[in-house]
Amino acid sequence: MTQTRRGFLATGAVSLALPAQAQAKSRLILLGTGGGPTPKPNRSAPAQAIIVGGVTYVVDCGNGVARQMVLAGLKLGSLRNVFITHQHSDHNADYGNLLLLSWAANLASRVDTYGPPPLAKMTKLFLEMNDYDITTRTADEGRPPLGQLIVPHEITEDGLVMRDANVKVTAALVDHPPVRPAFAYRFDCPDRSIVISGDTRPSPNLVRLAKGADMLVHEVMYLPALERLIAGETNAKTLRAHLLASHTTAEEVGRIATEAGVKTLVLSHFVPGGLPAISDAEWEAAVRPHFKGELIVGRDLLEI
């Protein structure tokens, strides 16, 4: 990416003026709202879909993302862009599988993918790993070669990621140690702006990206339940230190949304996100004192 950090800060929050034919209503679907690498019985792994003008843009590819798209009523063949916030397995485990399964359904158009290194190498190795299946289906079922459809783009800094007739997408570096780089993404759609935080501790750069946004989808951590969750882990001390250093508590999420001046705050990537479940009322009670706008406690397949 060639845009400078200063240029991003000056332009990142500006809404995109789109041609008249692109003035379509955007849809946001929370495909998966659980946080962490282990499968949950009540929440799928992190993923979001933004749909504009019949085109689907997916942010993060946690385990099961293709099935979640099908459950949401989305056509896998409508996939045109994939964005990875960072290279943690709960966000990238099904990156290749989403592309492969979409192709096995009805995908026949180019898909541009964006994310931190080593995205290009990941793409290459995934295609090599599945070469037998891809080659067989290409010959036997008359499909276009999958490798020719996927174009990975590695990003390493703030700035404009891509722009088409539907959306402008801007990235901002966020703080998620020890994983670097890690990004948040802002989608300026014809009708509204949507920011996806990715995984991050409180980040001034995220606040700048989200300034005046219509909607901020932000990860959230509930400390009282977290202490109970990790108490029995053999690595409890190390795990607790990591979570506190690289994620955002419910109280901090509310303050971030207020500082950014967003209209709607959507909680997602819940930590803890499994069972026993924390009630919506508990999540809201932790955030509400710090944010007075519209507050939505996310759930899988919720469309906003």
C-alpha positions in Angstrom: 0.0 0.0 0.0 1.4 3.3 -1.0 -0.8 5.8 0.9 1.0 7.5 3.7 -0.2 7.4 7.3 -0.8 11.2 7.2 -2.9 10.8 4.1 -4.9 8.1 5.7 -5.6 10.2 8.8 -6.7 13.1 6.6 -9.0 11.1 4.4 -9.9 7.8 6.2 -13.2 9.1 7.7 -14.5 10.8 4.5 -17.5 9.1 3.1 -17.3 7.8 -0.5 -19.2 9.6 -3.2 -20.5 6.9 -5.5 -22.1 7.1 -9.0 -25.9 7.1 -9.1 -26.1 3.5 -10.4 -24.2 2.3 -7.2 -26.6 3.8 -4.7 -27.6 0.5 -3.3 -28.6 -0.3 0.3 -25.9 -2.2 2.2 -26.4 -5.3 4.3 -24.2 -6.4 7.2 -24.5 -10.0 8.4 -22.6 -11.2 11.4 -21.6 -14.7 10.2 -19.7 -15.7 13.4 -19.4 -13.9 16.7 -17.3 -16.1 18.9 -13.8 -15.2 19.9 -10.8 -17.5 20.3 -9.5 -20.5 18.3 -11.6 -23.3 19.9 -15.0 -24.2 18.4 -18.0 -23.0 20.4 -21.3 -24.8 20.7 -23.3 -21.5 20.6 -21.2 -19.2 18.4 -19.4 -19.6 15.2 -15.9 -18.3 14.6 -15.3 -14.7 13.6 -16.6 -13.6 10.2 -18.7 -10.8 8.7 -20.3 -10.3 5.4 -21.1 -6.9 3.8 -23.3 -7.1 0.8 -23.8 -4.1 -1.6 -25.4 -4.3 -5.1 -25.5 -8.1 -5.0 -21.7 -8.3 -4.3 -20.4 -10.0 -1.1 -17.4 -8.7 0.8 -16.3 -11.1 3.6 -14.2 -9.9 6.5 -12.3 -12.7 8.3 -12.7 -16.4 7.7 -13.1 -18.3 10.9 -13.9 -22.0 10.8 -17.2 -22.7 9.1 -17.6 -19.4 7.3 -18.9 -20.9 4.0 -21.6 -22.8 5.8 -22.5 -19.6 7.7 -22.9 -17.8 4.4 -25.3 -20.5 3.2 -27.3 -20.4 6.4 -27.5 -16.6 5.9 -29.0 -17.1 2.4 -25.9 -15.8 0.6 -24.8 -17.2 -2.7 -21.2 -18.3 -2.5 -20.7 -17.2 -6.1 -21.4 -13.6 -5.1 -18.1 -13.5 -3.3 -15.7 -10.9 -4.8 -13.5 -9.7 -2.0 -12.1 -11.2 1.2 -10.4 -9.2 3.9 -8.3 -10.8 6.7 -7.7 -8.6 9.8 -4.8 -10.6 11.1 -3.2 -14.0 11.0 -4.7 -15.7 14.0 -6.4 -19.0 13.3 -9.8 -18.0 14.5 -9.8 -15.3 11.8 -8.1 -17.2 8.9 -8.6 -20.9 9.4 -11.1 -21.1 6.5 -9.6 -18.5 4.3 -8.7 -21.1 1.6 -11.7 -23.3 2.3 -14.1 -20.4 1.7 -12.5 -19.9 -1.8 -12.5 -23.6 -2.6 -16.0 -24.3 -1.4 -17.4 -21.2 -3.2 -15.7 -22.4 -6.4 -17.1 -25.9 -5.9 -20.6 -24.2 -5.7 -20.8 -21.7 -8.4 -18.0 -19.2 -8.1 -16.6 -18.4 -11.6 -15.4 -14.8 -11.2 -12.2 -13.2 -9.8 -11.8 -12.8 -6.1 -9.4 -10.3 -4.7 -8.2 -11.1 -1.2 -6.5 -8.6 1.2 -4.6 -9.1 4.5 -1.3 -9.0 6.2 1.6 -11.2 5.1 2.0 -14.1 4.5 -1.3 -14.0 2.6 0.3 -14.7 -0.8 2.2 -17.7 0.5 -0.9 -19.0 2.3 -2.9 -18.8 -0.9 -0.1 -20.6 -2.9 0.2 -23.4 -0.3 -3.5 -23.9 0.0 -3.8 -24.3 -3.8 -0.9 -26.8 -3.8 -2.4 -28.7 -0.9 -5.7 -29.1 -2.8 -4.3 -29.5 -6.3 -5.6 -33.0 -6.8 -9.2 -32.0 -6.0 -8.9 -28.8 -8.0 -7.4 -30.4 -11.0 -9.9 -33.3 -11.0 -12.9 -31.0 -10.7 -11.6 -28.6 -13.3 -11.3 -31.4 -15.9 -14.3 -33.5 -14.8 -16.8 -30.7 -14.1 -15.7 -28.0 -16.5 -14.8 -25.4 -13.9 -12.3 -22.6 -14.5 -9.0 -23.2 -12.8 -9.3 -21.9 -9.2 -5.8 -20.5 -9.0 -6.5 -18.1 -11.9 -9.5 -16.6 -10.0 -7.7 -15.7 -6.7 -5.6 -12.5 -6.5 -4.0 -12.0 -3.1 -2.9 -8.5 -2.0 -0.7 -8.2 1.1 -1.1 -5.0 3.1 1.3 -3.7 5.8 0.2 -0.1 6.6 -2.7 2.3 7.0 -4.4 3.5 3.9 -6.8 2.9 1.0 -7.2 -0.9 0.4 -9.6 -1.0 -2.5 -12.4 0.9 -4.2 -15.0 -0.2 -6.6 -18.5 0.8 -7.7 -20.0 -0.2 -4.4 -17.5 0.5 -1.6 -14.3 2.2 -0.5 -12.3 0.2 2.0 -9.7 1.8 4.2 -7.4 -0.1 6.7 -5.9 1.1 10.0 -3.2 -0.6 12.0 -4.5 -1.7 15.4 -2.7 -3.1 18.5 -3.0 -6.9 18.9 0.3 -8.0 20.3 2.2 -10.2 19.5 0.5 -10.4 16.1 1.7 -7.6 13.8 0.5 -6.2 11.6 -3.2 -6.4 12.5 -5.9 -4.3 10.9 -9.3 -2.7 11.3 -11.3 -2.0 8.1 -13.7 0.8 7.3 -16.3 0.2 4.5 -17.8 3.4 3.1 -20.9 2.2 1.3 -23.5 4.3 -0.6 -25.8 4.5 2.4 -23.6 4.2 5.5 -20.1 3.6 6.9 -19.2 0.3 8.7 -16.1 -0.3 10.7 -14.8 -3.8 11.7 -12.3 -3.6 14.5 -10.6 -6.9 14.2 -8.8 -8.0 17.3 -7.3 -5.1 19.2 -6.6 -3.5 22.6 -7.8 0.1 22.8 -6.3 1.8 19.8 -6.2 5.5 19.0 -5.7 4.6 15.3 -9.0 2.7 15.4 -10.8 5.7 16.9 -9.5 7.8 14.0 -10.6 5.3 11.5 -14.1 5.1 13.1 -14.7 8.8 13.5 -18.3 9.6 12.7 -19.0 6.1 11.4 -22.6 4.9 11.3 -21.6 1.5 12.7 -18.7 0.1 14.6 -18.4 -3.7 15.0 -16.0 -4.2 17.9 -14.5 -7.2 19.7 -15.4 -7.3 23.4 -14.2 -9.1 26.6 -16.1 -9.6 29.8 -13.6 -9.7 32.7 -15.7 -11.3 35.5 -16.4 -14.3 33.3 -12.9 -14.4 31.9 -11.5 -15.0 35.3 -13.8 -18.0 35.8 -13.0 -19.3 32.3 -9.2 -19.4 32.6 -9.1 -20.5 36.3 -8.8 -24.1 35.4 -6.3 -23.7 32.5 -2.7 -25.0 33.1 -1.4 -21.8 31.4 -3.9 -19.5 33.1 -1.4 -16.9 34.1 0.1 -16.6 30.6 -3.3 -16.7 28.9 -4.7 -14.0 31.2 -1.7 -11.7 30.5 -2.2 -12.2 26.7 -5.9 -11.4 26.8 -5.5 -8.3 28.9 -2.6 -7.0 26.7 -4.2 -7.6 23.3 -8.0 -7.3 23.7 -10.6 -4.7 24.8 -12.9 -4.9 27.8 -16.6 -4.1 27.7 -16.0 -0.8 29.5 -13.2 0.2 27.1 -15.3 -0.7 24.1 -18.0 1.8 25.2 -15.4 4.5 25.7 -13.9 3.9 22.3 -17.3 4.1 20.5 -18.1 7.3 22.4 -14.7 8.9 21.5 -15.1 8.0 17.9 -18.7 9.4 17.8 -20.2 6.4 16.1 -24.0 6.1 15.9 -24.3 2.3 16.5 -22.0 0.0 18.4 -22.2 -3.7 17.6 -20.6 -6.1 20.1 -19.0 -9.2 18.5 -16.0 -11.6 18.9 -17.1 -12.3 22.4 -14.6 -13.4 25.0 -15.6 -15.6 26.6 -17.9 -16.7 23.8 -18.8 -20.2 24.8 -20.9 -21.9 27.5 -22.1 -21.0 30.1 -23.2 -18.1 28.0 -23.1 -14.5 29.2 -26.6 -13.0 28.8 -27.2 -10.0 26.4 -28.3 -8.0 29.4 -24.9 -8.6 31.1 -23.0 -7.5 28.0 -25.2 -4.4 27.7 -24.9 -3.5 31.4 -21.1 -3.5 31.1 -21.0 -1.3 28.0 -24.0 1.0 28.5 -22.5 3.4 31.2 -19.8 4.4 28.7 -21.8 4.6 25.4 -25.2 6.3 24.9 -25.8 5.5 21.2 -27.6 2.5 19.8 -26.1 -0.7 21.2 -26.5 -4.1 19.6 -25.3 -7.3 21.2 -24.4 -9.4 18.2 -25.3 -13.0 17.5 -24.6 -15.4 14.7 -26.5 -14.6 11.4 -27.8 -11.3 12.7 -28.4 -8.9 9.9 -28.1 -5.2 10.6 
